[in-house]
Amino acid sequence: MIKTVKIDSMDKVKDLLFEQKRNDINGRLRSSFFYRGMPDEKFDLSTSLARNCGKKAAILENHLLENYIKYVSIEDPSIEESIWKAMIIGQHHGLPTRLLDWTHSTLVALHFATTEGNLADLGERDAVVWRIDARELNQLLPQRYQDALNSKNTFIFSVKHLSEVVSDIGEYDKEMGDKSLVTVEPPSIDQRIVNQYSFFTVLPSGITDLAMFLNEHTENTIKYVIDKSLRWDIRDILDQLNMNERMIYPGKDGIAKWLARHYFVRDKS
């Protein structure tokens, strides 16, 4: 069941930031939580493929991927190594995919929850940070996927490891059904992925509503709703902690976005 937590004070923001659990094996504060921040708490957990292709997503997905691989392989022949690698690279560059991006960092999630295309909206609506537990999701996986994770003493698939277990989207969909999904760590193809501490959930075609799935099959999922009155204060604190577009999007574009917001005038009068 999804638990909803209202964040309406800075003390509750601190609770979110430092909620890591101690690992029983090594005694370290190492959680298996992943986070997704969004600027509007009404936004759903839909993939870019679902938003782009609607009910025809299952039909069009293979065409999207095949053509992307065909055209990109000229400059990156390695993209043909794995369908999962092709999917991740495509997602990274704006291709609609079944992947949903998450981060291991609460700071990164809060950054995305306190970012707006129109900065005038930053104080106008509640934001959201979703939390899922990768270890809990792994317990729902078919046994051979659980065995594969245990053999590497990990709770998250790499692209190479996942490709060794399943290399075909149709086979993946069949094995996952509507009861489970995989979390995967992308390769460090550029600094942006590294800085965002990125991970992905790979939604099978059988799961058409991720929030409903999480509500029915998990106990550790939390939806943190951030009160709109706090968003500017959180935003300013994140900037002070150097968690901003300059770090999230390294390069000229990120610096421009960061400076535009840094010098944004809230009260034009």
NUNU-765214 format. One line per 8 residues: number of its first residue (from 0); for each residue x negated, y negated, z of N, C-alpha, C. Coordinates in nm, 3 decimals, m for minus. Example, Ala and Ser with C-alpha at 12.3 -4.5 7.8 and 13.67 -1.06 7.14 Angstrom:
<pts>
0> m1.319 0.569 0.780 m1.230 0.450 0.780 m1.320 0.330 0.780  m1.285 0.225 0.708 m1.367 0.106 0.714 m1.290 m0.003 0.787
</pts>
This chain:
<pts>
0> m0.084 0.119 0.000 0.000 0.000 0.000 m0.088 m0.125 0.000  m0.050 m0.225 m0.075 m0.124 m0.351 m0.078 m0.088 m0.435 0.044  m0.191 m0.482 0.113 m0.172 m0.572 0.226 m0.197 m0.714 0.177  m0.106 m0.805 0.207 m0.124 m0.945 0.170 m0.170 m1.024 0.291  m0.279 m1.098 0.276 m0.334 m1.180 0.383 m0.336 m1.325 0.337  m0.274 m1.413 0.412 m0.272 m1.555 0.379 m0.394 m1.624 0.440  m0.474 m1.687 0.356 m0.589 m1.763 0.404 m0.550 m1.910 0.409  m0.525 m1.958 0.531 m0.481 m2.096 0.547 m0.568 m2.173 0.645
8> m0.688 m2.120 0.673 m0.784 m2.190 0.758 m0.924 m2.147 0.717  m1.023 m2.229 0.749 m1.160 m2.196 0.714 m1.210 m2.075 0.794  m1.156 m2.053 0.913 m1.194 m1.934 0.990 m1.156 m1.807 0.915  m1.042 m1.809 0.848 m0.999 m1.692 0.771 m1.084 m1.674 0.645  m1.135 m1.785 0.592 m1.230 m1.774 0.480 m1.354 m1.700 0.528  m1.403 m1.734 0.648 m1.521 m1.666 0.702 m1.495 m1.518 0.725  m1.373 m1.485 0.767 m1.338 m1.343 0.785 m1.351 m1.267 0.654  m1.307 m1.330 0.545 m1.319 m1.267 0.414 m1.466 m1.252 0.375
16> m1.544 m1.355 0.397 m1.684 m1.353 0.355 m1.765 m1.244 0.423  m1.732 m1.216 0.549 m1.816 m1.126 0.628 m1.742 m1.001 0.673  m1.662 m0.944 0.584 m1.582 m0.827 0.623 m1.652 m0.694 0.590  m1.780 m0.697 0.553 m1.849 m0.574 0.518 m1.844 m0.473 0.633  m1.828 m0.347 0.596 m1.825 m0.241 0.696 m1.962 m0.176 0.708  m1.992 m0.126 0.827 m2.119 m0.059 0.849 m2.115 0.081 0.789  m2.220 0.116 0.717 m2.232 0.249 0.657 m2.274 0.348 0.764  m2.195 0.455 0.781 m2.222 0.552 0.887 m2.351 0.630 0.864
24> m2.394 0.639 0.738 m2.512 0.719 0.705 m2.641 0.648 0.744  m2.652 0.519 0.707 m2.777 0.448 0.734 m2.764 0.334 0.835  m2.643 0.312 0.884 m2.623 0.208 0.985 m2.630 0.067 0.933  m2.637 0.050 0.800 m2.645 m0.082 0.740 m2.507 m0.135 0.704  m2.497 m0.267 0.692 m2.371 m0.328 0.651 m2.361 m0.321 0.499  m2.310 m0.211 0.450 m2.300 m0.185 0.307 m2.157 m0.139 0.275  m2.075 m0.226 0.225 m1.936 m0.191 0.197 m1.921 m0.141 0.054  m1.810 m0.076 0.028 m1.775 m0.032 m0.108 m1.661 m0.115 m0.164
32> m1.648 m0.239 m0.113 m1.541 m0.327 m0.158 m1.584 m0.404 m0.283  m1.489 m0.420 m0.375 m1.508 m0.506 m0.491 m1.397 m0.611 m0.491  m1.429 m0.728 m0.547 m1.340 m0.843 m0.538 m1.315 m0.904 m0.676  m1.197 m0.961 m0.690 m1.162 m1.033 m0.813 m1.090 m1.161 m0.774  m1.151 m1.275 m0.806 m1.092 m1.404 m0.774 m1.023 m1.463 m0.896  m0.905 m1.521 m0.874 m0.830 m1.585 m0.982 m0.768 m1.715 m0.932  m0.754 m1.815 m1.018 m0.711 m1.948 m0.974 m0.562 m1.960 m0.942  m0.484 m1.858 m0.972 m0.340 m1.864 m0.946 m0.296 m1.731 m0.886
40> m0.237 m1.735 m0.768 m0.199 m1.611 m0.702 m0.087 m1.537 m0.777  m0.025 m1.604 m0.874 0.080 m1.540 m0.953 0.023 m1.460 m1.070  m0.106 m1.479 m1.101 m0.166 m1.403 m1.210 m0.168 m1.255 m1.176  m0.140 m1.170 m1.276 m0.139 m1.027 m1.250 m0.275 m0.966 m1.286  m0.289 m0.838 m1.255 m0.414 m0.766 m1.280 m0.409 m0.697 m1.416  m0.386 m0.774 m1.519 m0.377 m0.717 m1.653 m0.510 m0.733 m1.725  m0.540 m0.640 m1.814 m0.663 m0.645 m1.891 m0.649 m0.739 m2.010  m0.762 m0.778 m2.066 m0.758 m0.863 m2.186 m0.697 m0.788 m2.303
48> m0.715 m0.655 m2.308 m0.655 m0.575 m2.415 m0.503 m0.580 m2.405  m0.449 m0.566 m2.285 m0.304 m0.569 m2.266 m0.249 m0.707 m2.298  m0.320 m0.811 m2.257 m0.272 m0.947 m2.285 m0.277 m0.978 m2.434  m0.377 m0.925 m2.503 m0.396 m0.956 m2.644 m0.307 m0.873 m2.736  m0.291 m0.745 m2.704 m0.223 m0.653 m2.796 m0.089 m0.602 m2.746  m0.053 m0.634 m2.622 0.077 m0.595 m2.571 0.103 m0.445 m2.578  0.222 m0.408 m2.624 0.261 m0.268 m2.628 0.187 m0.188 m2.735  0.116 m0.257 m2.823 0.040 m0.187 m2.927 m0.107 m0.168 m2.889
56> m0.139 m0.192 m2.761 m0.278 m0.182 m2.716 m0.336 m0.044 m2.743  m0.261 0.061 m2.715 m0.313 0.198 m2.733 m0.342 0.227 m2.879  m0.265 0.168 m2.969 m0.283 0.190 m3.112 m0.402 0.110 m3.165  m0.418 m0.012 m3.117 m0.516 m0.103 m3.174 m0.654 m0.094 m3.109  m0.663 m0.035 m2.991 m0.790 m0.034 m2.918 m0.904 0.026 m2.998  m0.883 0.145 m3.055 m0.990 0.211 m3.131 m1.033 0.128 m3.250  m0.938 0.062 m3.318 m0.973 m0.022 m3.432 m1.060 m0.140 m3.388  m1.023 m0.200 m3.275 m1.103 m0.311 m3.222 m1.246 m0.267 m3.195
64> m1.260 m0.154 m3.124 m1.393 m0.108 m3.085 m1.475 m0.064 m3.205  m1.413 0.011 m3.296 m1.486 0.060 m3.413 m1.539 m0.056 m3.498  m1.457 m0.156 m3.518 m1.501 m0.270 m3.598 m1.605 m0.354 m3.524  m1.590 m0.366 m3.394 m1.690 m0.440 m3.316 m1.825 m0.371 m3.326  m1.827 m0.239 m3.306 m1.952 m0.164 m3.317 m2.011 m0.178 m3.457  m1.927 m0.170 m3.557 m1.974 m0.179 m3.696 m2.044 m0.311 m3.724  m1.987 m0.420 m3.678 m2.042 m0.551 m3.710 m2.158 m0.591 m3.618  m2.153 m0.545 m3.493 m2.257 m0.584 m3.397 m2.382 m0.498 m3.411
72> m2.368 m0.377 m3.465 m2.482 m0.284 m3.472 m2.596 m0.339 m3.557  m2.569 m0.437 m3.640 m2.674 m0.500 m3.722 m2.779 m0.564 m3.632  m2.733 m0.634 m3.529 m2.826 m0.702 m3.440 m2.855 m0.622 m3.313  m2.771 m0.522 m3.282 m2.795 m0.440 m3.163 m2.757 m0.295 m3.192  m2.849 m0.218 m3.253 m2.820 m0.079 m3.288 m2.788 0.008 m3.167  m2.834 m0.031 m3.048 m2.811 0.050 m2.928 m2.665 0.055 m2.887  m2.583 m0.034 m2.946 m2.441 m0.037 m2.908 m2.370 0.091 m2.946  m2.428 0.167 m3.039 m2.368 0.292 m3.083 m2.397 0.408 m2.988
80> m2.478 0.384 m2.885 m2.516 0.491 m2.793 m2.398 0.544 m2.713  m2.306 0.457 m2.678 m2.198 0.495 m2.587 m2.077 0.407 m2.610  m1.958 0.466 m2.609 m1.836 0.388 m2.624 m1.819 0.295 m2.504  m1.869 0.338 m2.388 m1.855 0.256 m2.267 m1.949 0.136 m2.275  m2.069 0.156 m2.329 m2.161 0.044 m2.346 m2.103 m0.056 m2.446  m2.048 m0.006 m2.556 m1.987 m0.094 m2.655 m1.872 m0.173 m2.594  m1.794 m0.107 m2.510 m1.680 m0.172 m2.446 m1.726 m0.283 m2.353  m1.831 m0.256 m2.276 m1.882 m0.355 m2.180 m1.943 m0.474 m2.253
88> m2.023 m0.448 m2.355 m2.083 m0.559 m2.432 m1.973 m0.641 m2.498  m1.872 m0.572 m2.553 m1.760 m0.644 m2.614 m1.687 m0.730 m2.513  m1.657 m0.676 m2.397 m1.590 m0.752 m2.292 m1.672 m0.874 m2.254  m1.802 m0.856 m2.244 m1.891 m0.963 m2.203 m1.889 m1.079 m2.302  m1.860 m1.048 m2.428 m1.861 m1.151 m2.532 m1.721 m1.188 m2.580  m1.618 m1.147 m2.506 m1.483 m1.194 m2.537 m1.395 m1.098 m2.614  m1.440 m0.974 m2.639 m1.356 m0.877 m2.707 m1.248 m0.826 m2.611  m1.122 m0.817 m2.654 m1.019 m0.760 m2.567 m1.048 m0.612 m2.539
96> m1.056 m0.575 m2.412 m1.083 m0.436 m2.375 m0.995 m0.395 m2.258  m1.004 m0.266 m2.225 m0.929 m0.210 m2.111 m1.003 m0.232 m1.979  m1.116 m0.299 m1.983 m1.194 m0.324 m1.862 m1.137 m0.442 m1.784  m1.146 m0.433 m1.652 m1.112 m0.545 m1.566 m1.234 m0.574 m1.480  m1.281 m0.697 m1.483 m1.406 m0.727 m1.415 m1.386 m0.764 m1.268  m1.480 m0.713 m1.186 m1.482 m0.734 m1.042 m1.624 m0.773 m1.002  m1.641 m0.814 m0.878 m1.773 m0.845 m0.826 m1.787 m0.785 m0.687  m1.912 m0.755 m0.653 m1.943 m0.705 m0.519 m1.960 m0.821 m0.421
104> m1.957 m0.944 m0.472 m1.984 m1.063 m0.391 m1.857 m1.140 m0.361  m1.831 m1.163 m0.233 m1.716 m1.246 m0.195 m1.736 m1.390 m0.239  m1.861 m1.436 m0.242 m1.889 m1.573 m0.286 m1.854 m1.592 m0.433  m1.891 m1.494 m0.515 m1.858 m1.501 m0.658 m1.706 m1.500 m0.677  m1.637 m1.413 m0.603 m1.491 m1.407 m0.615 m1.428 m1.540 m0.576  m1.478 m1.601 m0.469 m1.424 m1.731 m0.426 m1.454 m1.839 m0.530  m1.568 m1.827 m0.597 m1.597 m1.923 m0.704 m1.487 m1.920 m0.810  m1.452 m1.799 m0.856 m1.351 m1.789 m0.961 m1.212 m1.827 m0.910
112> m1.189 m1.813 m0.780 m1.060 m1.852 m0.723 m1.049 m2.003 m0.706  m1.163 m2.072 m0.707 m1.162 m2.217 m0.688 m1.217 m2.288 m0.811  m1.184 m2.234 m0.928 m1.224 m2.293 m1.055 m1.100 m2.310 m1.142  m1.088 m2.423 m1.207 m0.973 m2.450 m1.293 m1.020 m2.510 m1.426  m0.950 m2.475 m1.533 m0.978 m2.541 m1.660 m0.948 m2.689 m1.652  m0.838 m2.722 m1.585 m0.801 m2.860 m1.558 m0.822 m2.884 m1.409  m0.926 m2.955 m1.372 m0.961 m2.971 m1.231 m0.853 m3.041 m1.151  m0.764 m3.113 m1.217 m0.654 m3.178 m1.146 m0.560 m3.076 m1.083
120> m0.566 m2.951 m1.132 m0.478 m2.846 m1.079 m0.536 m2.776 m0.957  m0.659 m2.809 m0.920 m0.727 m2.732 m0.815 m0.654 m2.737 m0.682  m0.588 m2.847 m0.653 m0.514 m2.858 m0.528 m0.364 m2.839 m0.543  m0.323 m2.788 m0.660 m0.180 m2.782 m0.689 m0.118 m2.643 m0.675  m0.201 m2.539 m0.664 m0.144 m2.404 m0.657 m0.234 m2.313 m0.574  m0.172 m2.215 m0.509 m0.246 m2.117 m0.432 m0.328 m2.028 m0.525  m0.446 m1.990 m0.479 m0.533 m1.899 m0.554 m0.530 m1.762 m0.489  m0.606 m1.668 m0.546 m0.603 m1.531 m0.494 m0.740 m1.466 m0.510
128> m0.774 m1.383 m0.412 m0.887 m1.291 m0.422 m0.834 m1.151 m0.391  m0.848 m1.062 m0.487 m0.809 m0.922 m0.468 m0.929 m0.843 m0.416  m0.903 m0.748 m0.327 m1.007 m0.657 m0.281 m0.964 m0.512 m0.302  m1.052 m0.434 m0.363 m1.030 m0.290 m0.374 m1.147 m0.217 m0.310  m1.126 m0.091 m0.280 m1.229 m0.007 m0.218 m1.267 0.103 m0.316  m1.388 0.095 m0.371 m1.431 0.192 m0.472 m1.435 0.334 m0.418  m1.477 0.351 m0.295 m1.482 0.486 m0.236 m1.342 0.545 m0.224  m1.246 0.461 m0.188 m1.108 0.508 m0.179 m1.057 0.550 m0.316
136> m1.087 0.470 m0.419 m1.044 0.504 m0.554 m1.109 0.633 m0.602  m1.234 0.656 m0.561 m1.304 0.777 m0.603 m1.237 0.904 m0.552  m1.170 0.893 m0.438 m1.102 1.009 m0.381 m0.985 1.055 m0.468  m0.940 0.969 m0.559 m0.829 1.002 m0.648 m0.877 1.066 m0.778  m1.008 1.061 m0.803 m1.062 1.111 m0.929 m1.053 1.262 m0.940  m1.044 1.314 m1.065 m1.056 1.458 m1.085 m1.187 1.509 m1.023  m1.187 1.636 m0.981 m1.298 1.688 m0.902 m1.431 1.677 m0.974  m1.434 1.696 m1.106 m1.563 1.694 m1.174 m1.625 1.554 m1.175
144> m1.541 1.451 m1.170 m1.593 1.316 m1.159 m1.648 1.291 m1.018  m1.578 1.341 m0.919 m1.628 1.329 m0.782 m1.759 1.404 m0.765  m1.768 1.522 m0.824 m1.892 1.601 m0.816 m2.007 1.527 m0.884  m1.977 1.460 m0.997 m2.080 1.386 m1.068 m2.134 1.271 m0.984  m2.045 1.201 m0.914 m2.089 1.094 m0.826 m2.171 1.148 m0.709  m2.124 1.256 m0.650 m2.195 1.315 m0.536 m2.334 1.365 m0.576  m2.347 1.414 m0.699 m2.476 1.466 m0.744 m2.581 1.356 m0.752  m2.536 1.232 m0.768 m2.628 1.117 m0.774 m2.631 1.040 m0.643
152> m2.556 1.089 m0.544 m2.547 1.023 m0.414 m2.508 0.876 m0.429  m2.401 0.852 m0.508 m2.356 0.716 m0.535 m2.203 0.712 m0.534  m2.148 0.592 m0.526 m2.002 0.578 m0.532 m1.960 0.499 m0.656  m2.056 0.474 m0.746 m2.024 0.397 m0.865 m2.097 0.456 m0.986  m2.028 0.468 m1.097 m2.089 0.521 m1.218 m2.173 0.413 m1.287  m2.287 0.455 m1.342 m2.357 0.372 m1.440 m2.301 0.409 m1.577  m2.333 0.329 m1.678 m2.285 0.360 m1.813 m2.342 0.494 m1.861  m2.470 0.516 m1.837 m2.535 0.641 m1.878 m2.472 0.760 m1.809
160> m2.449 0.747 m1.679 m2.391 0.856 m1.602 m2.249 0.887 m1.647  m2.169 0.783 m1.669 m2.032 0.804 m1.714 m2.030 0.870 m1.851  m2.121 0.829 m1.938 m2.128 0.887 m2.073 m2.161 1.035 m2.068  m2.237 1.077 m1.968 m2.269 1.218 m1.952 m2.149 1.299 m1.908  m2.056 1.234 m1.838 m1.937 1.303 m1.787 m1.826 1.303 m1.892  m1.804 1.188 m1.956 m1.699 1.177 m2.057 m1.743 1.074 m2.162  m1.734 1.110 m2.288 m1.780 1.021 m2.394 m1.668 0.980 m2.489  m1.547 1.024 m2.462 m1.435 0.999 m2.552 m1.321 0.933 m2.475
168> m1.265 0.827 m2.532 m1.157 0.754 m2.464 m1.033 0.841 m2.447  m1.000 0.919 m2.550 m0.883 1.005 m2.541 m0.895 1.107 m2.430  m1.014 1.165 m2.417 m1.038 1.263 m2.310 m1.028 1.195 m2.174  m1.082 1.076 m2.164 m1.075 1.000 m2.038 m0.929 0.974 m2.000  m0.850 0.928 m2.095 m0.709 0.900 m2.068 m0.636 1.025 m2.021  m0.664 1.137 m2.084 m0.598 1.262 m2.050 m0.632 1.306 m1.908  m0.760 1.292 m1.871 m0.804 1.337 m1.739 m0.759 1.242 m1.627  m0.754 1.114 m1.656 m0.713 1.018 m1.554 m0.561 1.015 m1.538
176> m0.488 1.029 m1.648 m0.342 1.019 m1.642 m0.301 0.885 m1.584  m0.207 0.889 m1.490 m0.164 0.767 m1.422 m0.198 0.773 m1.274  m0.296 0.859 m1.239 m0.326 0.886 m1.099 m0.465 0.842 m1.055  m0.553 0.801 m1.148 m0.689 0.768 m1.108 m0.756 0.680 m1.213  m0.869 0.620 m1.175 m0.948 0.539 m1.266 m1.092 0.534 m1.216  m1.183 0.500 m1.307 m1.326 0.496 m1.277 m1.370 0.352 m1.257  m1.466 0.331 m1.168 m1.536 0.204 m1.157 m1.678 0.224 m1.210  m1.727 0.127 m1.285 m1.856 0.142 m1.352 m1.938 0.014 m1.337
184> m2.069 0.030 m1.320 m2.160 m0.084 m1.313 m2.218 m0.109 m1.451  m2.207 m0.231 m1.502 m2.259 m0.259 m1.636 m2.411 m0.265 m1.635  m2.474 m0.239 m1.749 m2.619 m0.259 m1.759 m2.651 m0.408 m1.751  m2.770 m0.439 m1.705 m2.810 m0.580 m1.688 m2.855 m0.636 m1.823  m2.757 m0.659 m1.910 m2.789 m0.703 m2.047 m2.825 m0.851 m2.053  m2.784 m0.929 m1.953 m2.829 m1.068 m1.944 m2.814 m1.117 m1.801  m2.863 m1.237 m1.776 m2.867 m1.289 m1.640 m2.728 m1.316 m1.584  m2.633 m1.342 m1.673 m2.497 m1.371 m1.627 m2.438 m1.253 m1.551
192> m2.455 m1.132 m1.606 m2.402 m1.013 m1.540 m2.471 m0.991 m1.405  m2.602 m1.015 m1.402 m2.676 m0.999 m1.278 m2.628 m1.097 m1.173  m2.617 m1.224 m1.211 m2.579 m1.328 m1.115 m2.437 m1.311 m1.064  m2.348 m1.257 m1.147 m2.210 m1.239 m1.106 m2.189 m1.110 m1.027  m2.294 m1.027 m1.014 m2.286 m0.901 m0.939 m2.165 m0.821 m0.989  m2.162 m0.800 m1.120 m2.042 m0.752 m1.189 m2.023 m0.601 m1.181  m1.897 m0.560 m1.176 m1.853 m0.422 m1.190 m1.722 m0.423 m1.269  m1.684 m0.307 m1.321 m1.560 m0.297 m1.397 m1.478 m0.178 m1.352
200> m1.347 m0.195 m1.354 m1.257 m0.080 m1.349 m1.219 m0.049 m1.493  m1.216 0.081 m1.525 m1.181 0.127 m1.660 m1.038 0.180 m1.654  m0.943 0.099 m1.696 m0.803 0.138 m1.683 m0.763 0.239 m1.790  m0.717 0.356 m1.749 m0.665 0.452 m1.847 m0.532 0.404 m1.902  m0.495 0.453 m2.017 m0.371 0.408 m2.080 m0.248 0.443 m1.996  m0.263 0.542 m1.907 m0.150 0.583 m1.824 m0.117 0.484 m1.713  m0.210 0.395 m1.681 m0.186 0.294 m1.577 m0.157 0.161 m1.646  m0.031 0.127 m1.652 0.010 0.004 m1.721 0.031 m0.112 m1.624
208> 0.036 m0.083 m1.496 0.052 m0.187 m1.394 m0.043 m0.153 m1.280  m0.159 m0.218 m1.279 m0.261 m0.184 m1.179 m0.216 m0.216 m1.038  m0.147 m0.327 m1.019 m0.101 m0.362 m0.885 m0.005 m0.255 m0.831  0.083 m0.205 m0.915 0.175 m0.100 m0.873 0.098 0.027 m0.838  m0.001 0.060 m0.921 m0.085 0.177 m0.894 m0.155 0.163 m0.759  m0.215 0.048 m0.733 m0.285 0.026 m0.607 m0.189 0.030 m0.489  m0.070 m0.021 m0.509 0.029 m0.021 m0.401 0.074 0.122 m0.367  0.080 0.208 m0.467 0.128 0.344 m0.446 0.020 0.440 m0.400
216> m0.107 0.412 m0.434 m0.211 0.512 m0.414 m0.325 0.471 m0.321  m0.324 0.348 m0.272 m0.435 0.304 m0.187 m0.385 0.244 m0.055  m0.475 0.242 0.042 m0.444 0.182 0.172 m0.535 0.064 0.204  m0.647 0.053 0.134 m0.746 m0.049 0.166 m0.742 m0.171 0.074  m0.647 m0.175 m0.018 m0.637 m0.289 m0.109 m0.576 m0.410 m0.036  m0.639 m0.525 m0.054 m0.590 m0.648 0.008 m0.578 m0.757 m0.099  m0.471 m0.830 m0.091 m0.450 m0.949 m0.173 m0.462 m1.071 m0.082  m0.574 m1.142 m0.093 m0.596 m1.262 m0.014 m0.540 m1.382 m0.090
224> m0.438 m1.444 m0.036 m0.378 m1.562 m0.098 m0.436 m1.685 m0.031  m0.505 m1.767 m0.110 m0.576 m1.884 m0.057 m0.487 m2.008 m0.071  m0.455 m2.068 0.041 m0.369 m2.186 0.039 m0.432 m2.298 m0.043  m0.350 m2.363 m0.123 m0.400 m2.466 m0.214 m0.467 m2.582 m0.140  m0.429 m2.604 m0.015 m0.487 m2.715 0.061 m0.634 m2.692 0.093  m0.681 m2.567 0.082 m0.820 m2.534 0.115 m0.911 m2.530 m0.006  m0.856 m2.531 m0.126 m0.937 m2.498 m0.242 m1.049 m2.598 m0.268  m1.022 m2.727 m0.253 m1.129 m2.824 m0.275 m1.239 m2.812 m0.169
232> m1.200 m2.787 m0.045 m1.301 m2.773 0.061 m1.388 m2.650 0.037  m1.324 m2.539 0.001 m1.400 m2.418 m0.030 m1.491 m2.443 m0.148  m1.438 m2.514 m0.248 m1.517 m2.544 m0.368 m1.643 m2.623 m0.332  m1.628 m2.724 m0.247 m1.742 m2.807 m0.209 m1.845 m2.727 m0.129  m1.796 m2.638 m0.042 m1.888 m2.555 0.037 m1.964 m2.459 m0.053  m1.895 m2.400 m0.150 m1.962 m2.310 m0.245 m2.070 m2.384 m0.322  m2.043 m2.508 m0.362 m2.145 m2.586 m0.431 m2.267 m2.609 m0.342  m2.241 m2.635 m0.216 m2.351 m2.655 m0.122 m2.434 m2.527 m0.106
240> m2.369 m2.413 m0.122 m2.438 m2.284 m0.112 m2.498 m2.241 m0.246  m2.493 m2.330 m0.345 m2.546 m2.304 m0.479 m2.471 m2.191 m0.549  m2.343 m2.177 m0.520 m2.257 m2.080 m0.589 m2.166 m2.160 m0.681  m2.210 m2.179 m0.804 m2.139 m2.266 m0.897 m2.166 m2.221 m1.039  m2.115 m2.296 m1.136 m2.128 m2.259 m1.276 m2.275 m2.254 m1.320  m2.358 m2.333 m1.257 m2.501 m2.333 m1.290 m2.563 m2.195 m1.268  m2.513 m2.124 m1.164 m2.563 m1.990 m1.134 m2.481 m1.882 m1.205  m2.349 m1.903 m1.214 m2.260 m1.802 m1.272 m2.282 m1.789 m1.422
248> m2.303 m1.902 m1.489 m2.326 m1.903 m1.634 m2.462 m1.969 m1.663  m2.573 m1.900 m1.641 m2.704 m1.962 m1.660 m2.720 m2.018 m1.802  m2.770 m2.139 m1.808 m2.791 m2.201 m1.939 m2.722 m2.335 m1.950  m2.724 m2.391 m2.069 m2.673 m2.526 m2.092 m2.523 m2.538 m2.065  m2.445 m2.435 m2.103 m2.300 m2.442 m2.084 m2.264 m2.446 m1.936  m2.330 m2.360 m1.857 m2.301 m2.356 m1.714 m2.339 m2.485 m1.645  m2.453 m2.543 m1.683 m2.496 m2.670 m1.624 m2.397 m2.780 m1.656  m2.348 m2.783 m1.780 m2.251 m2.886 m1.820 m2.121 m2.872 m1.740
256> m2.072 m2.748 m1.723 m1.948 m2.727 m1.646 m1.968 m2.768 m1.500  m2.081 m2.732 m1.445 m2.110 m2.765 m1.305 m2.113 m2.916 m1.285  m2.184 m2.986 m1.373 m2.195 m3.131 m1.359 m2.061 m3.201 m1.381  m1.982 m3.150 m1.476 m1.851 m3.210 m1.502 m1.765 m3.205 m1.376  m1.766 m3.091 m1.307 m1.687 m3.079 m1.185 m1.749 m3.157 m1.070  m1.884 m3.157 m1.063 m1.953 m3.229 m0.956 m1.918 m3.377 m0.957  m1.899 m3.433 m1.077 m1.870 m3.575 m1.088 m1.722 m3.602 m1.117  m1.638 m3.501 m1.098 m1.493 m3.519 m1.120 m1.437 m3.615 m1.014
264> m1.357 m3.711 m1.058 m1.293 m3.806 m0.967 m1.151 m3.759 m0.940  m1.124 m3.720 m0.815 m0.992 m3.665 m0.781 m0.884 m3.772 m0.784  m0.914 m3.888 m0.730 m0.815 m3.995 m0.724 m0.855 m4.101 m0.828  m0.791 m4.095 m0.944 m0.829 m4.185 m1.053 m0.796 m4.331 m1.023  m0.712 m4.357 m0.925 m0.677 m4.495 m0.893 m0.792 m4.566 m0.821
</pts>
